[in-house]
Amino acid sequence: MHSQVSSSDIGLKGIRPERGAGAVRVWLLVIAALVYAMILVGGVTRLTDSGLSITEWKPVTGAIPPLNGDDWASEFEKYKTQTDEYKLQNKGMSLSEFKFIYYWEWGHRLLGRLVGVVFLIPFLAFWAMGYTTPKLRKRLWALFALGGLQGFIGWWMVSSGVGDTSRVDVAPYRLMTHFSLALLIIGGCVWTWLSMREQPRFIDDNRSRNWAIALLVVASLQMMLGALVAGLDAGRTYTDWPLMDGSLVPQAFWDSSLGLRNFVENVATTQFNHRIFAYILLGLSIYTAFKFTRAAGGWYKRTAHAVVGQSILGVITLIFGAPLWLGLAHQALGTIVFLSTVILVWNCSAQRER
């Protein structure tokens, strides 16, 4: 059972300003698009092993790349002496090869700075013009704070591979944290954008809403597991399917010396868990699409379609050993699946915006 209610009934006046709501909503979509671009550039940075090419965190001056030969030599020397990635994996790398990975990491950081500027300046302008409400401002300040935290988390992630760490990549659990926060930010932008709509929200019974929340939780966990797989290059290790290393459960699933760290550091464990959650999400999305055919404005069906597509793409990506373009496409569609579940929960939610 579901029904539609008016904007006044669900209290949209608490977050939707009387003037300028359309402009604010367009701006929120621009922010969400920039964060999505950051996720994709971050994916390329990871897949090209570019993340450790810049060994320092300079939030302001770091926006300027090396401008001459001496600057490039200095940055290259820092990479050579401060990362085990160079010593153990890239020893003998040429300067031109270093520039390639440097520019990907620099571009990723620059895009993060751009998001901050594009967020803060229009936000303050909207506030001055009376295009916000107290509740909207609180939510926007929270999103801005999360963006600042993301910059710190990004350096915390990179620092795990700088120094005498014996790592040739960043710590996978830190990569997962960084990626999860990006999803939280883009999800928050989309949720706020939806909350400022003039159209009524679909209010479904509690059972439908609970299933929507379950889909969001499983999709979020699946994305987090995917970040661990990416951080360990696990998608390029076991490339047979539907079996894994010729078995239902790979022999290397549990390394007793790692203990609970198997869940974040064992290649076999992380890929196996990612596969299992993929099956759970696929089954759950198909089941709810048939069970709640007309609920939530059709978003159960849309979510199921996205999950089916992502599942097929995931298998193809795995079989081909996760080449750059397939790995990036898999991450891009995975983010769409996550946002689809966010929209689904919003449409099903009886929570009132007051």
C-alpha positions in Angstrom: 0.0 0.0 0.0 1.3 3.5 -0.8 0.0 7.0 -1.2 1.1 10.4 -2.1 1.0 13.4 0.2 1.4 17.1 -0.3 4.6 19.0 0.2 3.0 20.8 3.2 2.0 17.5 4.8 5.6 16.3 4.8 7.0 19.6 6.0 9.2 20.4 3.0 9.1 24.1 4.1 11.6 23.2 6.7 14.3 22.6 4.2 13.0 24.2 0.9 13.4 28.0 0.8 10.6 30.1 -0.5 13.0 31.7 -3.0 15.8 30.3 -5.1 15.1 26.6 -4.4 15.6 25.8 -8.1 19.0 27.4 -8.2 20.1 25.6 -5.1 19.0 22.2 -6.4 20.9 22.7 -9.7 24.0 23.6 -7.6 23.6 20.5 -5.5 23.5 18.4 -8.7 26.7 20.1 -9.9 28.4 19.2 -6.6 27.2 15.6 -6.8 28.5 15.4 -10.4 31.9 16.8 -9.3 32.0 14.2 -6.4 31.1 11.5 -8.9 34.0 12.7 -11.1 36.3 12.6 -8.1 35.3 9.0 -7.5 36.1 8.1 -11.1 39.4 10.0 -11.1 40.2 8.3 -7.8 39.5 5.0 -9.4 42.0 5.7 -12.2 44.5 6.9 -9.7 44.2 3.6 -7.9 44.2 1.4 -11.0 47.3 3.2 -12.4 49.1 3.0 -9.0 49.4 6.8 -8.9 48.3 7.4 -5.3 51.8 7.5 -3.7 53.4 9.7 -6.3 52.9 12.9 -4.2 54.5 12.2 -0.8 53.4 15.4 1.0 50.1 17.0 2.0 50.1 20.7 1.1 46.4 21.8 1.0 47.2 25.3 -0.5 50.6 25.3 -2.2 50.1 21.8 -3.4 47.6 23.1 -6.0 50.6 24.2 -8.1 52.4 21.3 -9.9 56.2 21.3 -10.6 57.0 24.1 -13.0 60.5 23.4 -14.1 63.1 20.6 -14.3 64.5 21.2 -10.8 61.0 21.0 -9.3 60.3 17.7 -11.1 63.7 16.3 -10.0 62.9 17.2 -6.4 59.4 15.5 -6.5 60.9 12.5 -8.2 63.6 12.2 -5.6 61.0 12.3 -2.8 59.1 9.5 -4.4 62.3 7.5 -4.8 63.5 7.9 -1.2 60.2 8.0 0.7 58.1 5.2 -0.8 58.7 1.5 -0.8 56.5 1.4 -3.9 59.4 2.8 -5.9 62.0 0.7 -4.2 60.1 -2.6 -4.4 58.0 -2.2 -7.6 59.0 0.8 -9.7 62.8 0.9 -9.3 64.3 2.3 -12.5 61.2 4.2 -13.5 61.9 7.1 -15.9 60.9 10.7 -15.2 58.3 10.7 -17.9 56.7 7.6 -16.3 56.8 9.4 -13.0 55.1 12.4 -14.5 52.2 10.2 -15.7 51.4 8.9 -12.3 52.1 12.3 -10.6 49.6 14.1 -12.8 46.8 11.6 -12.0 47.3 12.1 -8.2 47.7 15.9 -8.6 44.5 16.0 -10.7 42.6 14.1 -8.1 43.7 16.4 -5.3 43.1 19.5 -7.5 39.5 18.3 -8.2 39.0 17.9 -4.5 40.0 21.5 -4.0 37.7 22.6 -6.8 34.8 20.8 -5.1 35.5 22.8 -1.9 35.5 26.1 -3.8 32.4 25.3 -5.9 30.6 24.3 -2.7 31.6 27.1 -0.3 31.3 30.3 -2.5 27.8 29.6 -3.9 26.6 28.4 -0.5 27.6 31.7 1.1 26.0 33.6 -1.8 22.8 31.6 -1.5 22.7 32.3 2.2 23.2 36.1 1.6 20.4 36.2 -1.0 18.0 34.4 1.3 17.9 31.2 -0.7 18.4 28.9 2.3 16.6 28.0 5.5 18.1 27.2 9.0 17.6 23.5 8.4 19.1 23.6 5.0 22.1 25.5 6.2 22.8 22.9 8.9 22.7 20.2 6.4 25.0 22.1 3.9 27.5 22.9 6.7 27.6 19.2 7.6 28.3 18.3 3.9 31.1 20.9 3.8 32.6 19.6 7.0 32.5 16.0 5.5 34.3 17.4 2.5 37.0 18.9 4.7 37.3 15.6 6.6 37.7 13.8 3.2 40.8 15.8 2.5 42.3 14.7 5.8 41.3 11.1 5.3 42.8 11.2 1.8 46.2 12.2 3.3 45.8 9.6 6.1 45.3 7.0 3.3 48.3 8.2 1.3 50.6 8.4 4.4 50.1 4.7 4.9 52.4 4.1 1.9 54.9 6.8 2.6 58.1 6.1 4.6 59.5 2.7 5.6 56.2 0.8 5.4 57.0 -2.2 3.2 53.8 -1.2 1.3 53.6 -0.8 -2.4 50.1 0.5 -2.1 48.0 2.4 0.4 46.5 0.5 3.3 43.2 -1.1 1.9 41.1 -0.3 5.0 42.1 3.4 4.7 41.2 3.3 1.0 37.8 1.8 2.0 37.3 4.6 4.5 38.2 7.3 1.9 35.8 5.8 -0.6 33.0 5.3 1.9 33.2 8.9 2.9 32.9 10.0 -0.8 29.7 7.9 -1.1 28.3 9.5 2.1 28.9 12.9 0.6 27.4 12.2 -2.8 24.5 10.4 -1.1 24.0 13.4 1.2 23.9 15.8 -1.8 21.3 13.6 -3.6 19.2 13.2 -0.5 19.1 17.0 0.1 18.3 17.6 -3.6 15.4 15.2 -3.3 14.2 16.8 -0.1 13.9 20.2 -1.8 11.5 18.9 -4.5 8.1 20.4 -4.9 6.6 17.0 -5.9 5.2 14.9 -3.1 7.1 11.9 -1.8 5.8 8.4 -1.9 4.9 7.1 1.5 4.9 3.3 1.6 4.1 0.9 4.4 6.8 0.1 6.9 7.5 -3.3 5.2 8.4 -1.7 1.9 10.5 0.9 3.6 12.4 -1.7 5.6 13.3 -3.6 2.4 14.5 -0.4 0.9 16.8 0.3 3.9 18.1 -3.3 3.6 19.0 -2.7 0.0 20.8 0.5 0.9 22.7 -1.3 3.7 23.8 -4.2 1.5 24.7 -2.0 -1.4 26.8 0.2 0.9 28.6 -2.8 2.4 29.2 -4.2 -1.1 30.8 -1.0 -2.2 33.0 -1.0 0.9 34.1 -4.6 0.1 34.8 -3.5 -3.5 37.1 -0.8 -2.2 39.0 -3.5 -0.2 39.3 -5.6 -3.3 40.6 -2.7 -5.3 43.1 -1.8 -2.5 44.5 -5.3 -2.6 44.4 -5.8 -6.4 42.3 -8.8 -5.5 40.2 -8.5 -8.7 43.3 -9.5 -10.7 44.2 -12.5 -8.5 41.3 -15.0 -8.8 39.8 -14.6 -12.3 37.8 -17.8 -12.6 34.0 -17.8 -12.1 31.6 -19.1 -10.7 34.2 -21.1 -8.8 37.1 -19.3 -7.1 40.6 -20.9 -7.5 38.7 -24.0 -8.7 36.6 -24.3 -5.4 33.5 -22.9 -3.9 35.6 -21.4 -1.1 39.3 -20.8 -2.0 41.8 -22.7 0.1 43.5 -19.4 1.0 40.3 -18.0 2.5 41.7 -17.9 6.0 45.3 -17.3 7.0 45.6 -18.1 10.7 48.5 -15.7 11.1 46.3 -12.8 10.1 43.3 -13.5 12.4 40.6 -10.9 11.9 42.9 -9.0 9.5 41.9 -11.6 6.9 38.8 -9.5 6.3 40.8 -6.4 5.2 44.2 -7.8 4.2 43.7 -11.3 2.7 43.2 -11.2 -1.1 41.2 -14.4 -1.1 38.9 -13.4 1.8 38.1 -10.0 0.4 37.3 -11.2 -3.1 35.2 -14.1 -1.8 33.2 -11.7 0.5 32.7 -9.3 -2.4 31.3 -12.1 -4.5 28.9 -13.3 -1.7 27.5 -9.8 -1.1 27.1 -9.4 -4.9 24.8 -12.5 -4.9 22.9 -11.3 -1.8 22.4 -7.8 -3.4 21.3 -9.4 -6.7 18.8 -11.7 -5.1 17.4 -9.0 -2.8 17.0 -6.5 -5.6 15.2 -9.0 -7.9 12.9 -10.2 -5.0 11.9 -6.7 -4.0 11.3 -5.6 -7.6 8.7 -8.3 -8.0 7.3 -7.9 -4.5 6.9 -4.1 -4.6 6.1 -3.6 -8.3 4.4 -0.3 -7.9 6.0 1.0 -4.8 8.3 4.0 -4.5 7.5 5.4 -7.9 9.1 2.3 -9.6 12.5 2.7 -8.0 12.6 -1.0 -6.8 12.5 -2.0 -10.5 15.1 0.6 -11.5 17.4 -0.5 -8.7 17.1 -4.2 -9.8 17.9 -3.2 -13.3 21.1 -1.4 -12.2 22.1 -4.3 -9.9 21.7 -6.9 -12.7 23.8 -4.7 -15.0 26.4 -4.3 -12.4 26.5 -8.0 -11.6 27.1 -8.9 -15.3 29.8 -6.2 -15.6 31.4 -7.4 -12.4 31.8 -11.0 -13.8 33.2 -9.6 -17.1 35.6 -7.4 -15.2 36.7 -10.4 -13.1 37.2 -12.8 -16.0 39.3 -10.3 -17.9 41.5 -9.5 -14.9 40.1 -6.1 -14.1 41.8 -4.0 -16.8 41.7 -0.2 -16.3 38.6 0.6 -18.4 36.5 -2.3 -17.1 37.5 -1.7 -13.5 36.6 2.0 -13.9 33.2 1.1 -15.5 32.5 -1.3 -12.6 33.2 1.4 -10.0 31.1 4.0 -12.0 28.1 1.7 -12.2 28.5 0.6 -8.6 28.1 4.2 -7.5 24.9 4.5 -9.6 23.6 1.4 -7.8 24.3 3.0 -4.5 22.6 6.2 -5.5 19.6 4.3 -6.8 19.2 2.7 -3.3 19.5 6.2 -1.7 16.7 7.5 -4.0 14.7 4.3 -3.2 14.9 4.8 0.5 14.0 8.5 0.2 10.9 7.6 -1.8 9.9 5.0 0.6 10.7 6.9 3.8 7.9 8.2 6.0 10.4 10.4 7.8 9.2 14.0 7.7 11.5 16.9 6.8 10.7 19.4 9.5 
